[in-house]
Amino acid sequence: MGIHNYFKSLSDLEGINRCPGKFKYQEHSVASHSFKVTKIAQFLGTVEDHHGTAIDWRLLYEKAINHDYAELFTGDIKTPVKYAMPELKELFSQVEESMTRKFIDAEIPEEFREVYARRFSEGKDETIEGKILAVADKIDLLYESFGEILKGNPEPLFHEIYEEALSTIHSYRELHAVQYFLDNVLPEMLEERDNVAK
């Protein structure tokens, strides 16, 4: 068992769809989300690096690629539900941490357990890498919901997700990367929306 089961679990992440139970024109898996978040985090880190911010690239990549691994055990829980009450979010975090730790103890060889415990822990923290992860995660969520809105999905949840993601991104506006996104990327997104609406 061990690492074999870990490698097998990576395919399982492809089968976990985001925002379950809602009609979507395009499905997104947890695996594809992790890949996109890593690519977005790489760009945001590049912007910060360009402005002289010291980036621990190894830490950033580890945080980004692993940030939703625990959803292997819990599935994807819709953002508005997960954040409805601080107590609920804390409970979800505790469940994820407990199940992840059990998996690590059962499947990861002893000499690598602490490394993987760190990699699979909550990556969104007060470090620059944690902040970049938080923004990258919300940018991908913004794009997922934006795609549904552009396609005319009548489900109000996608408007709620879009607004919540944009609000969270704005809360990190002290970052050079967020200013870049707000000044250069978001206007293009809104222009595309306006062109589709015509």
Disulfide bonds with the S-S distance in Angstrom:
none
